[in-house]
Amino acid sequence: MTAYIFPPPATPSLAIANADHRFPLRRIICVGRNYASHAREMGSDPDREPPFFFMKPADAVVPAAGVLPYPSATNELHYEVELVVALSKGGEQVPADQALDLVWGYGVGLDLTRRDLQAVAKDTRRPWDFAKGFDHSAPCSPLVPASAIGHPQQGRIFLEVNKQVVQDGDLNELIWPVADIISHISRFIALQPGDLIFSGTPAGVGALLPGDQVHGEVAGVASFDLTIGPKP
């Protein structure tokens, strides 16, 4: 039995809808600018740019429910609603036509961003880590198994803040569909069970303020409701 100098941290995990067991998490891989409308609003050309990725630590994932703490060191907390893909199998150099075999299920989450910190990082050509990978930066709904809903290729994805729709798109607008995303990532790193992929966000990203009531949903997959807490 391995001896540690202090008890190792608990394994991060996500709830599974209508189940007592949980989905263990290994790492979080996020896709940037994967809807053409969002790429354009961020100043990019979606017709010419290949996909790019960034990561969040697994313990950035929290339930998308209740009160979500407003993070420190920012005055521009931005929302990005996304279809979340949970893998129960791994692989390298996975062909796109086999990629969905790795998927266990789906959820809906928020890729939260300290946009002011990200802007500084971009201007100085420094990493985005503290803009993207902070505590509570990846709230997510309970996961729903693909065996129950299939692999969604289309369906409305939207976000409401204080009952006003701020993001509204369809999964069929993904520049790189889920199978292509998985295949592309597997060219660079070995995917493993427990990997979670945030697949990109539609246009309309903006700021969240303390007290905001937030509802996110992917039709036929999952939804969530949460409240933004006070600034620290």
N, C-alpha and C positions, 0 to 999 in steps of 0.2 A: 504494500500500500504506500502511495506517494505521500511524503510528509511535506507540508508547506509551512512557511514561517508565520502565516496568518491564514484564516479560512478564505478560500478562493471565492470570488464574487459569484452570485447566482447567475445561472444561464438566462440571458434575456429571452423573452418568449412573447407570443401573441395569443390572444384568445381565439378559439374556433367557435363559430356560430353554433348554438344549440348542442354544445358538447362540453364535457368536464375536462378533457385533456387539452393540452396547449401545443402550439407550434414553436419549437425551439429555433432561435435565430442565430445565424453565424455572422453575416455582414449585410450591409445595406448598400446597394448599387443604384445610383440615380442617373437617369438619362436627361441630358440637357436639350432644350429646344426641339421637342419631338412633335410639336404641332406647328404647321406652317404659320398660322396666325400669330402664335406666341413668338416664334422665331423672328417674324417681321417686327413685332412690337418691341423686341429687344435689339433690333438693328442688324439682324442677320439675314442671309439669303438661304432659305430652306432648300432651294433647288440645287445648290452647289456644295453645301457643307455635309460631310459625313457625320455620323453620330459621335457625340463625346459624352464622357461619363465622369462622375465624381462620387465619392463615398461618404456615408455617415457611419458612426459607430453603431453597433447593434443596440446598445443601451440608450440610443436616442429615440428608439421606438417606445411609445407610450400609448395607452388606450385613448382613442379619440372620443372622449366622454368627460362629463363633469367640467371642472374648471382647469384650464390649461395655464400654467404660469407664464406670465410675460417675461421674456428673457432679459438678463442684464446686458449692459454695454451696447444698447441700440435704441434708436428712436424711430426706426423704420422696420418693423416686423411685417414681412410680406407673406401672403398666402399663395400656395400653388396646389390645387387639387389634382390628384393623380390616381389612375388605376394602379393597384399594387399587385405584384405577381410573386407568389411564394413557391420556391423550388423544393422538391423532396428528393430529387436525384441530381447528380452532378455530371460533369463531362468537359472535355476539351475538344476544340475544333468540331463543334456540333453542327451538322447540316441544318439549315432552316426547316426542312421538311420533317425533321425528327425532334426539333427543339421543344415542341409542346409536350413531348413525352416526359420532360423534366418537371413540368408544372404540377404542383399539388393543388393549388387553389388561388383565389383572388380576394382582394379587399379594396377599400378606398381609403386614401390617406392624404395628409398634407405634407408637402415639402416646404417647411418653414425656412425663411431666409432673413438674416440680418442684412437688409439691402444696403444700408449705409456702409457696413463693413465690407460687403462684397464690392461696392463701388470703389472703395479705397484700394482693395486688393487688385482689382482690374487695372486701376490707374498706375499702380506701382509694380504690376506684373508679379504679384505674390500669390501664394496659394489661397484658396477660398475656405480653408478648413473651419476657421472660427465664424465664418459667415453662414455656413451650411451645417456643420456637424456639432452644434451645441446641444446642451441638455434639452430634452423634450421637443427636439426639432423634427420628429417624424411621427406625429400622432396617426394612428391607423385604426380602422374598424376591425372587429373580429373577422377572421378569414372564413371564406366559404369554399368548400372543396369543388374542384372542377368536375368531379363525378356527379355533383348535384346540378351544376349550371352549365357544364360544357366550357368551351373556350370562347369567351365573347369577342367577336370581331367588329361588332357595331353596337351602339347604344349610347344614350345621352349621358354625358358626364358634366356635372355642374356644381357650382358653389353659391350658396346664399349667405350674405352677411346682413344681419338684422332684417331678414325676410326679403332682401333685395338681391336678385340674381346678379352676380358680379363676374362669373365665369360660366360659359355655356358652350359645349362642344359635343362631338360624337367620336367614339372610338375608331370609327372608320376614317377619321381625319389624321390618325397617327402617320407621321412620315415613315417611320420604321415600325411596323407591327410587332407584336410581342415575340413571335417566332424569330423575326429578323434581329431583334434586340438581343435575345438569348444567344443566337448563333454568333453575332458580332462580338459580344462580350467574351465568349468562349475562345475566341482567337487570341485573346490577350492574357486571360487568367483562367485557371481551372475552377469552374463552377462546382459548388458543393451543396448537399442537402442543408437547408436552413438559410440559404441565401434569399434575400428579399430584393425585388427590383421595383423601384418607383419609375413608371414608364413615361413620364413627361406630362406637361400641363397645357391646357388650352390658353388662349389669349384672355386678358382681363386681370392679370395679377395686380395686386394693390396692397395697401397697408391695413393692418388690424390694430384696433385700439382697445384699451382695457374696457371690459364690459360688453364687447361685441358678442352677439349670438351667431354661431357659425353652423351651417348645415351643409354637408357635402354628400354627394350621391353619384354612383354609377348605376344606371337603370339595369335592373335584373341581376345585380351583383350584391351591393351593400350600400349602407348609408351611415352617417354619424351626425351627432349633435354635440356641440361643446360651447363653452363660454371662455372668453379670454380674461385672465385674471389681472389684478392691478400691477402697475409697474413696481419693480423692487426699490 
